[in-house]
């Protein structure tokens, strides 16, 4: 495993990559109004709780077959895109800032990718951001998955293609308003 504790300032669209099998973690403050792409394949990239993205104009993309974990209370308002692999929450969201940023953006899960809420909650009512889901995730185990004992709330969900949501926790997953899109969706798991 490798770690970096210094501050990271994005002066242009940038990529943090881990092509090894271990974990690369960063714990310094993030700043800059640009797109940040985390590439993990096959290993893991982790933003620790000590890190937070403080510039609201930034955007975030997850690429690679591996795992990325967001733990910081991030302030960015642009879209979070899970292009490939798994993006996992590493902490509960707060009243305004969450690991997925602020409500000004949206989260998009591409075909074959996964947004894993793990055992955490996205945040309070002021952080209910819109969500677009595509596909059934990895090995048909869900494009959105949760093991949380607390409620998770999103804004309007758009089904860009046939999609699967798996809730194995005791907390509910709620989408505010009627879903959009004409695709089929499946809810499964042991949770409500």
FENHU-V721060 format. One line per field, one symbol per residue. psi: psi as a letter, one per 30 degrees, with the letter a starting at -180 (. if undefined). burial: I if it has 16 or more other C-alpha atoms within 10 Angstrom, else O. Layout:
# FENHU-V721060
psi: ???
burial: ???
This chain:
# FENHU-V721060
psi: kklkflkjkjflklkkkjgafakkkkflkklkhlkkkkjjjgakkkjlffkkjfkfgllkkkllfakkkkflikflflkkkjelakkkkglklaeeklfgalffalkkjlkflkjjfbglkeaaffgillkkkkagakhggkfklkgkflkkklakkkjflklkkjjglfklkkkklklllgllkkkalfl.
burial: OOOOOOOIIIOOOOIOIIIOOOIIIIIIIIIIIIIIIIIIIIIIIIIIIOIIIIIIIIIIIIIIIIIIIIIIIIIIIIIIIIIIIIIIIIIIIIOIIIIIIIIIIIIIIIIIIIIIIIIIIIIIOOIIIIIIIIIIIIOOOIIIIIIIIIIIIIIIIIIIIIIIIIIIIIIIIOIOOOOOOOOOOOOOOOIO
